[in-house]
């Protein structure tokens, strides 16, 4: 049973396209996150979301938008993809400020 | 906001040696400090964490120390093994939120 699962694992697409990455957690956690890990391995928080509030890292372009249909899912939509968006995107979840559990990542490559 | 500095960026040791990775944080209200290990092509995995009401915590070959006054915390790995080779991240939990701020990572290479 994968605790935090995200799909797809790999995503290769053209510049200018719109794409989505899905994330689901079966841990019953109340908070979910999206992180971007660039080629230098730096992990940067993009969004934090629970059923009460969305916290956005102000450096994230508004082409990125999280959407949460329910407590167990937090999807990431990206519009007008750019070369600089190439990275590994990790979803994570936590409960009551406990340790965050990460998904296996989605490697996004922009051609 | 919180700022976490991590050193060194790379660390090479011989098998059996000890390895120490150090982090400093800026937000004195941060109260939770996890360490993650990320093997090549895999997800970050929690290996140990410490809360601000504790000065030291050990789990077999891994230990973490926290100095709240100086706002720094360290990861200590004893008797290193080749399978300890990975990138290690420290993090601090921002006060008032559940968002972690990560250090830039330390690539640890353990040579047999």
HADDOCK unambig.tbl for C-alpha pairs under 7 A between the chains (distance, minus, plus):
assign (segid A and resid 42 and name CA) (segid B and resid 104 and name CA) 5.22 0.50 0.50
assign (segid A and resid 42 and name CA) (segid B and resid 105 and name CA) 6.94 0.50 0.50
assign (segid A and resid 43 and name CA) (segid B and resid 102 and name CA) 6.38 0.50 0.50
assign (segid A and resid 48 and name CA) (segid B and resid 99 and name CA) 6.63 0.50 0.50
assign (segid A and resid 97 and name CA) (segid B and resid 98 and name CA) 5.32 0.50 0.50
assign (segid A and resid 102 and name CA) (segid B and resid 43 and name CA) 6.32 0.50 0.50
assign (segid A and resid 102 and name CA) (segid B and resid 44 and name CA) 6.47 0.50 0.50
assign (segid A and resid 103 and name CA) (segid B and resid 43 and name CA) 6.48 0.50 0.50
assign (segid A and resid 104 and name CA) (segid B and resid 42 and name CA) 6.27 0.50 0.50
assign (segid A and resid 104 and name CA) (segid B and resid 43 and name CA) 5.01 0.50 0.50
assign (segid A and resid 105 and name CA) (segid B and resid 43 and name CA) 6.50 0.50 0.50
